[in-house]
Amino acid sequence: MQNQIDIDSIKINFDASGLWVLNIAIAIIMFGVALGISINDFKRLLEKPKILFVGILSQFILLPALTFIAILIIEPHPSFALGMMLIAACPGGNVSNFFSKMAGGNAALSVSLTAFATLICIFMTPFNLQFWGSLYEPTNAILETVELNWVDLLKLVSLILGIPLFFGMLIKHYHSKMAGKIEKVLKPLSMLVFIALIFVAFSQNLDVFSNHIHHVILLVVFHNIFAFILGFYTAKSFGLNKQDTKTIAMETGIQNGGLGLLLIFGFFDGLGGMALLAAFWGIWDVFSGILLATYWGRKPRKKKTIKLV
């Protein structure tokens, strides 16, 4: 019981102004992604229902369900368990588009899946968190002490992801050339700002991380690698090509930790265990995404043949 009190009393140094900056950063990133999305992207997804089905299955059904099973086996601290459930319930992180392109995946598919995931996460994220969290007694006990207002949750997700998506696509549709020019500058710039924000937040919490990181490091690394593997083999089992398989893996493995943190501070009063896990996830999955994308993106070396005279 003492351990639970200590962990949940951890305070991540992230004030109201920091949350607003994170809000704006995520919204701008989504807007930058949306500038490259057209209605035809959704049509292409609908024309290839198999890919759409695999993307939704891997990210919104299998990942939360198998995370729940993993929690039953591992039995982590309740707030860590709820943090894992929240991360699994979040949509793919917007940096997944960049990593998919870097990995030699299907960049157009990645952007389209991100857009579609953003639309359905407005409902699926609250549903998955509430559904799986209520099935596990220790996490259900936390949920019962928190007023998880579905309407407010929907408003927040819509404001941060849905509205930027709508206006970005609107500009793309009516002012395509202008959207292209803005996207070239805004997308890489917003990604850099977001990554910088994560590392600034990390530097402001060095004491917290150095004293408590050992509690979550194995959980986060395991969960992240597990998500990559799940996405990869789910896509492979449905016979998707190599490019699409890489993309589904990235979309499943790179979860929106920034959104997770916003929900934790907005609805769980920055609950120590959840916040620590989500904060480290936000740092770790950028690092793991770069590693995996670099590995997959390597050009195969040509074999040199040695002629014997």
Backbone torsions as a table, in degrees:
resi	resn	phi	psi	omega
1	MET	NA	-40.9	178.0
2	GLN	-59.9	-40.9	179.7
3	ASN	-61.8	-41.0	180.0
4	GLN	-62.9	-42.8	-179.6
5	ILE	-63.9	-44.1	-179.0
6	ASP	-60.9	-46.9	-177.6
7	ILE	-66.2	-44.6	-176.0
8	ASP	-78.1	-8.2	175.9
9	SER	-93.6	-0.5	176.8
10	ILE	-61.9	132.2	179.6
11	LYS	-114.3	113.8	174.1
12	ILE	-75.3	130.0	-179.4
13	ASN	-74.1	87.8	-176.1
14	PHE	-150.5	91.8	-173.1
15	ASP	-82.6	-176.9	-176.5
16	ALA	-60.4	-39.3	179.8
17	SER	-66.8	-37.2	176.7
18	GLY	-63.5	-37.4	178.4
19	LEU	-66.2	-39.7	178.7
20	TRP	-64.8	-40.2	177.8
21	VAL	-62.4	-42.8	178.6
22	LEU	-64.5	-42.1	174.9
23	ASN	-53.1	-52.2	-176.3
24	ILE	-65.3	-41.2	-179.1
25	ALA	-61.4	-45.4	179.8
26	ILE	-64.7	-41.5	179.2
27	ALA	-63.6	-42.1	-179.9
28	ILE	-66.6	-40.6	177.4
29	ILE	-60.4	-44.5	-180.0
30	MET	-64.5	-38.7	177.6
31	PHE	-63.3	-42.9	178.1
32	GLY	-62.3	-40.3	177.0
33	VAL	-65.4	-42.5	-176.7
34	ALA	-65.4	-26.6	178.8
35	LEU	-64.2	-19.3	178.1
36	GLY	-101.4	8.5	-177.1
37	ILE	-108.5	134.8	175.2
38	SER	-121.7	167.6	177.9
39	ILE	-60.3	-30.7	178.9
40	ASN	-61.7	-28.3	177.7
41	ASP	-62.5	-42.1	178.0
42	PHE	-67.4	-38.6	178.6
43	LYS	-62.3	-41.6	178.6
44	ARG	-62.7	-38.0	177.7
45	LEU	-65.0	-42.6	-179.6
46	LEU	-68.0	-28.0	176.6
47	GLU	-74.7	-19.3	177.0
48	LYS	-120.1	68.9	-174.2
49	PRO	-59.4	-25.7	179.8
50	LYS	-62.1	-47.6	179.8
51	ILE	-64.0	-43.4	179.4
52	LEU	-61.2	-44.6	179.4
53	PHE	-61.2	-45.5	-178.7
54	VAL	-63.7	-41.6	179.0
55	GLY	-61.3	-46.1	-180.0
56	ILE	-68.6	-43.1	-179.8
57	LEU	-58.4	-49.3	-176.1
58	SER	-66.0	-46.7	-170.7
59	GLN	-85.1	-40.4	-172.0
60	PHE	-105.6	-11.8	-179.3
61	ILE	-116.7	-57.9	-176.3
62	LEU	-69.2	-44.1	-177.7
63	LEU	-61.4	-50.0	176.9
64	PRO	-62.6	-40.9	-178.0
65	ALA	-65.5	-45.9	-178.6
66	LEU	-74.7	-27.0	172.5
67	THR	-63.8	-41.8	177.6
68	PHE	-60.3	-45.6	179.3
69	ILE	-63.1	-41.9	178.3
70	ALA	-61.2	-38.9	178.8
71	ILE	-64.9	-40.2	177.5
72	LEU	-60.8	-35.5	-178.2
73	ILE	-79.6	-46.3	-175.3
74	ILE	-77.3	-34.5	-176.8
75	GLU	53.6	60.1	178.2
76	PRO	-72.8	174.3	174.6
77	HIS	-54.1	139.5	-174.9
78	PRO	-50.2	-44.4	-178.4
79	SER	-72.5	-28.0	172.8
80	PHE	-67.3	-42.0	179.9
81	ALA	-61.1	-43.6	-179.6
82	LEU	-68.3	-33.8	175.3
83	GLY	-63.7	-41.0	177.1
84	MET	-63.7	-41.4	178.8
85	MET	-63.7	-40.1	-180.0
86	LEU	-66.1	-44.3	178.8
87	ILE	-60.7	-42.9	179.2
88	ALA	-66.0	-26.8	-178.9
89	ALA	-84.3	-17.6	-178.5
90	CYS	-73.5	156.5	175.5
91	PRO	-73.7	172.9	177.9
92	GLY	-62.8	145.6	177.1
93	GLY	-69.8	146.9	-177.4
94	ASN	-65.4	-23.8	178.1
95	VAL	-68.0	-12.2	178.5
96	SER	-61.1	-30.5	177.7
97	ASN	-63.3	-44.7	178.8
98	PHE	-64.5	-43.8	-178.6
99	PHE	-68.1	-35.8	178.2
100	SER	-62.8	-43.4	178.5
101	LYS	-64.4	-42.5	180.0
102	MET	-64.2	-32.8	-177.1
103	ALA	-83.9	-3.6	-176.4
104	GLY	80.1	23.5	177.5
105	GLY	-85.2	-166.9	-179.3
106	ASN	-92.7	93.8	-174.8
107	ALA	-61.0	-40.1	-180.0
108	ALA	-63.7	-41.0	178.0
109	LEU	-64.7	-41.1	-179.5
110	SER	-59.7	-46.9	179.7
111	VAL	-63.4	-42.9	-179.4
112	SER	-64.7	-42.2	179.1
113	LEU	-67.0	-38.3	176.9
114	THR	-60.5	-43.8	179.4
115	ALA	-63.0	-46.4	-178.7
116	PHE	-66.7	-41.0	179.2
117	ALA	-62.9	-36.3	178.7
118	THR	-63.3	-39.9	179.3
119	LEU	-64.7	-48.7	-173.9
120	ILE	-81.8	-19.5	-179.8
121	CYS	-68.4	-21.5	177.6
122	ILE	-56.1	-30.3	177.2
123	PHE	-106.5	-37.9	-173.6
124	MET	-72.3	-34.4	-179.5
125	THR	-63.6	-52.1	177.0
126	PRO	-61.5	-39.7	-178.0
127	PHE	-63.2	-50.6	-177.6
128	ASN	-62.8	-40.7	179.4
129	LEU	-63.2	-47.1	-178.7
130	GLN	-68.6	-43.6	-175.9
131	PHE	-65.0	-56.5	-177.0
132	TRP	-71.7	-34.7	179.3
133	GLY	-65.1	-34.4	-178.6
134	SER	-77.2	-17.5	-179.3
135	LEU	-80.9	-16.4	-178.2
136	TYR	-110.0	117.8	-169.8
137	GLU	-54.1	-46.2	-179.2
138	PRO	-62.3	-38.1	179.3
139	THR	-78.5	-30.9	177.3
140	ASN	-63.8	-34.9	178.2
141	ALA	-62.3	-36.5	177.5
142	ILE	-70.3	-45.2	-178.8
143	LEU	-60.5	-33.2	-179.2
144	GLU	-70.3	-23.0	179.9
145	THR	-90.5	-6.7	-177.1
146	VAL	-113.7	136.8	177.0
147	GLU	-86.6	87.7	-178.2
148	LEU	-84.6	88.0	-176.7
149	ASN	-78.0	111.3	-177.0
150	TRP	-60.3	-39.0	-178.0
151	VAL	-64.7	-45.5	178.7
152	ASP	-64.7	-37.5	179.1
153	LEU	-64.8	-43.4	177.7
154	LEU	-63.7	-39.9	178.7
155	LYS	-61.2	-45.1	-177.4
156	LEU	-64.7	-47.3	-179.6
157	VAL	-64.4	-39.2	178.9
158	SER	-65.0	-42.0	-178.2
159	LEU	-65.5	-43.7	-174.6
160	ILE	-79.5	-35.9	-174.9
161	LEU	-113.5	-46.7	-173.5
162	GLY	-67.1	-48.1	-177.2
163	ILE	-65.8	-47.1	176.0
164	PRO	-60.0	-35.6	177.5
165	LEU	-62.8	-45.5	-178.5
166	PHE	-62.2	-49.8	-175.9
167	PHE	-72.0	-33.6	176.3
168	GLY	-63.5	-44.1	178.3
169	MET	-67.6	-33.8	179.3
170	LEU	-63.7	-45.6	178.1
171	ILE	-65.0	-41.1	178.5
172	LYS	-59.5	-39.9	-175.8
173	HIS	-71.1	-43.4	-174.1
174	TYR	-97.1	-22.7	-179.3
175	HIS	-136.8	66.9	-172.7
176	SER	-58.9	-44.1	-178.5
177	LYS	-64.8	-42.7	179.6
178	MET	-65.2	-40.1	178.3
179	ALA	-60.4	-41.8	179.5
180	GLY	-62.2	-41.7	180.0
181	LYS	-67.0	-43.2	180.0
182	ILE	-65.7	-42.0	-177.4
183	GLU	-60.7	-40.8	-178.4
184	LYS	-58.7	-34.1	-179.3
185	VAL	-91.0	-46.6	-171.0
186	LEU	-69.9	-42.2	-173.5
187	LYS	-62.7	-54.4	178.8
188	PRO	-65.6	-34.8	-179.5
189	LEU	-65.6	-44.3	-179.1
190	SER	-66.4	-35.0	176.9
191	MET	-63.8	-43.6	179.8
192	LEU	-64.5	-41.2	178.7
193	VAL	-62.8	-42.9	-179.3
194	PHE	-63.7	-45.8	179.3
195	ILE	-64.3	-40.8	178.1
196	ALA	-62.4	-39.8	179.5
197	LEU	-62.2	-40.9	178.4
198	ILE	-61.0	-46.2	-177.2
199	PHE	-73.6	-28.5	173.2
200	VAL	-66.0	-44.8	177.7
201	ALA	-61.3	-38.0	178.0
202	PHE	-63.6	-44.6	-178.3
203	SER	-65.9	-30.6	178.7
204	GLN	-76.4	-11.8	-178.1
205	ASN	-123.2	30.6	-177.6
206	LEU	-57.6	-41.5	-179.6
207	ASP	-63.7	-43.2	179.8
208	VAL	-62.1	-46.9	-178.7
209	PHE	-66.9	-44.0	-177.9
210	SER	-65.3	-31.9	-178.7
211	ASN	-85.1	-24.4	-171.5
212	HIS	-128.6	-3.0	-175.0
213	ILE	-60.7	-28.5	-178.7
214	HIS	-64.3	-19.8	179.1
215	HIS	-71.1	-31.4	-171.8
216	VAL	-117.9	-12.2	-171.4
217	ILE	-58.5	-44.8	-179.4
218	LEU	-68.6	-38.8	179.2
219	LEU	-62.4	-45.8	-177.5
220	VAL	-67.5	-47.0	-179.3
221	VAL	-62.4	-45.0	177.6
222	PHE	-60.3	-48.5	-176.0
223	HIS	-62.6	-41.9	-178.6
224	ASN	-67.7	-47.4	178.5
225	ILE	-63.0	-40.4	178.0
226	PHE	-59.4	-41.7	-179.7
227	ALA	-66.4	-42.0	176.6
228	PHE	-59.8	-47.5	-178.4
229	ILE	-64.4	-42.2	179.3
230	LEU	-59.6	-48.2	180.0
231	GLY	-61.8	-43.2	-177.6
232	PHE	-63.0	-50.9	-174.9
233	TYR	-78.7	-23.7	172.8
234	THR	-65.2	-47.2	178.7
235	ALA	-64.2	-41.7	-178.1
236	LYS	-65.8	-38.0	-179.0
237	SER	-66.5	-21.9	177.3
238	PHE	-94.8	7.4	174.7
239	GLY	74.7	24.1	178.0
240	LEU	-72.2	153.1	-178.9
241	ASN	-70.9	173.6	-173.3
242	LYS	-60.8	-43.6	-179.8
243	GLN	-61.2	-48.0	-178.5
244	ASP	-68.2	-33.2	178.4
245	THR	-64.5	-43.8	176.9
246	LYS	-60.6	-41.5	-178.0
247	THR	-64.3	-46.0	179.1
248	ILE	-62.8	-38.6	178.1
249	ALA	-61.5	-45.0	179.5
250	MET	-64.9	-43.3	-178.7
251	GLU	-64.3	-31.1	-179.3
252	THR	-84.0	-36.7	-175.5
253	GLY	-82.1	-27.6	-179.6
254	ILE	-98.9	96.9	-179.6
255	GLN	-97.7	154.8	-174.7
256	ASN	-78.6	82.0	179.6
257	GLY	-64.3	-30.1	177.7
258	GLY	-62.3	-44.7	176.9
259	LEU	-63.6	-40.4	177.7
260	GLY	-56.4	-45.4	178.5
261	LEU	-62.5	-41.5	178.5
262	LEU	-59.6	-42.9	-179.4
263	LEU	-68.0	-37.1	-179.9
264	ILE	-65.5	-45.0	180.0
265	PHE	-75.8	-27.4	-179.1
266	GLY	-80.5	-32.7	-172.9
267	PHE	-122.5	-17.3	-177.8
268	PHE	-118.8	15.5	176.7
269	ASP	53.7	36.7	177.5
270	GLY	65.2	33.3	-177.4
271	LEU	-44.7	122.4	-169.2
272	GLY	-48.0	-53.1	-176.7
273	GLY	-64.6	-43.0	178.6
274	MET	-64.5	-46.7	-177.1
275	ALA	-64.3	-41.8	179.5
276	LEU	-61.8	-45.6	-179.0
277	LEU	-66.0	-45.5	-179.1
278	ALA	-66.9	-38.5	179.8
279	ALA	-64.0	-43.4	179.5
280	PHE	-69.9	-34.8	176.0
281	TRP	-58.5	-44.9	-179.0
282	GLY	-58.3	-34.1	177.8
283	ILE	-80.2	-47.4	-173.4
284	TRP	-64.9	-43.1	-173.3
285	ASP	-72.3	-21.2	170.9
286	VAL	-67.8	-44.3	179.8
287	PHE	-64.8	-47.9	-178.7
288	SER	-67.5	-35.0	178.0
289	GLY	-64.3	-41.8	177.5
290	ILE	-63.3	-44.4	-179.9
291	LEU	-60.7	-49.6	-177.3
292	LEU	-66.9	-42.2	179.6
293	ALA	-64.1	-39.2	178.1
294	THR	-64.7	-42.8	179.9
295	TYR	-64.0	-48.2	-179.0
296	TRP	-70.2	-27.8	-175.6
297	GLY	-85.3	-3.2	179.0
298	ARG	-62.8	137.6	176.0
299	LYS	-78.7	131.1	-180.0
300	PRO	-62.9	132.8	-179.4
301	ARG	-76.2	140.5	177.3
302	LYS	-76.7	133.7	-179.7
303	LYS	-75.3	130.7	179.5
304	LYS	-87.9	132.3	178.7
305	THR	-101.8	132.2	180.0
306	ILE	-102.4	120.0	-179.3
307	LYS	-86.7	131.2	177.7
308	LEU	-94.1	123.8	179.7
309	VAL	-93.4	NA	NA
